[in-house]
Amino acid sequence: MASNEAAESAARHHDSGFNCAESVLAGLAEAVGIPGAVVSAATGFGGGIGRRGDTCGALTGAVIAVGLKCGRTSPGEKELYERIQRIAARLQEEFAGAHGSVYCRDLIPYDLRDPAQLAEYRRDAATRNKCRDFVMTAARTAARLLEAGPGA
């Protein structure tokens, strides 16, 4: 099942040092076949977009991957637009249901803009493991929704 493959692949990327957004994008690209996915497109989304604690990078990476896989390429593709909007909304709802929030500032106890707190986060294996779980949830959910077809 692509959803488990996506989750495991995303976790491996996270373990290697990619941020949450990069990890999910890379994992989904491998699992669901997104040719030419550019992981660097997700770099700025880590830490809740520029480390500001906003929407979790795992979730934004998943939405980027979904758009790359089946998003529209012209404004007239209204059905594709609506499908991606449904998938993005479901991703957000399911992620929040699983973890209590979609905001990095609520999910981890650090302000990543503060160099001292960023350094502490990097040393905190328990919190990094929580982030790994967020990455796996986002990748697994996105892959499952993509597999579900146009009605997702």
Summary of the structure (lengths in Angstrom):
residues: 152
radius of gyration: 14.7
end to end distance: 16.9
largest distance: 48.2
contacts: 528
relative contact order: 0.20
helix: 70%
strand: 1%
